[in-house]
């Protein structure tokens, strides 16, 4: 904990995300035992999804006051979606936390995600058909989208700590906590997988091993990302259309033979970087679709010196003349009226 908020920390201020459960209560309690070197505020997001949530947030405020820590309650107001509720709640939670960080001048948000949370995340992404990037799970630290454009880091100091240890810490210190009933609600996928973890552990697939798998994949992903970034830089070519034709704007050209010669894992990432360069983060692209189009059609055409045109998430990929051109998909022509 001292590495995050103690003397020598690179951060200016921190927001602690504390829901009142045992994990985040342990986070707040442990922070209170450390000599902090930066300004700190505790934040509880009241999602308003069940009765009593406001009272629980106020109980966290009382506990924070007992620790001598300032506290804010952040409310999720407005209509709540009927589908993918937990996903929407997560997005809103980070939006509110980021907004508070900007308000108080903090550049660090700390959450109490545990080793058990990491294992559940890996299982969820495995069920969803994720590739290595998804199975790498949660990172100990990553950048958060900040509405003000400031650099804001999300840190998870307990990511390698079992939940049971944090529960025991709260009980040993007499720190009161609540248990969120949604954590055991079978309507939610994470809760259903949580019930499976003890059975999987009996077969050897423990939370520790799932978290270790995530760490290994994260390490490999970092190496692949570095290789892909270097290859993307080397394979970019001047776009002839962009030099003389304004319609060439928004296009990106890659050297075809060079792309086709790359290991497939790197080629996939290079293509992904190209698509992201054109569409930004607006495009939602599933790995299965990228694999099918790039590995199954585009790269074979480049190797054979042929031509291939395919659309992917609103973008057009054209393999022709030893080059791969990526550009926005042209608008479809409407049939003439009458």
Order of alpha helices (4+ residues) and beta strands (2+ residues): alpha-beta-alpha-beta-alpha-beta-alpha-beta-alpha-alpha-beta-beta-alpha-alpha-alpha-beta-alpha-beta-alpha-alpha-alpha-alpha-beta-beta-beta
